[in-house]
Amino acid sequence: IQEMTEYKSEVKKIYAPVGRVYERLADLNNLAVIQQGLDNPEAMRRIQEQAGDKVKPEQLEQIVEKLRSLQFDTDSVSGETPLGTATLRIIEREPEKTIKFAAEGMPVAANMWVQLLPNGENECAMRLTLKADLNFFIRQMVGKKLEQGVDGLAQMLASLPY
């Protein structure tokens, strides 16, 4: 029996009340703001700066093109992959605490959740967790990238305007 592999981001600090952060993340239409930022040269410069030497400019261009093609609605975000359309769909919401997602249209079963924790009135902590059904070989090939990806996504979510 194969065990789900778990990847956790570092805990990210968000300088906004937990309720506002939850409301923003619980309706995925709100994440379309990411696409608007892609046309802002200043925002792109900051993204490249944050990525540092981990991401080459041409890799960043590929990521930007993928982000531009994402489609959002209240409960899901979808994008094209070499294997067809992949979707992250919200399957559970616990107000001001957790938003749980399931992956659809992917070659492996995966769930992801956003955990929020209040930290005073105008600040909260956030952590992303991904659990994926990976066999040993796939885990060896993509494990490190998934770890970095989960942390990068958490960093991006933490830096959104709330």
ABEGO torsion letter per residue (X at the ends): XBBBBBBBBBBBBBBBBAAAAAAAAABAAAAAAAAAAAABAAAAAAAAAAAEAABBAAAAAAAAAAAAABBBBAABBBBBBAAEBBBBBBABBBBGABBBBBBBGBABBBBBBBBBBBBEAABBBBBBBBBBBBBAAAAAAAAAAAAAAAAAAAAAAAABBX
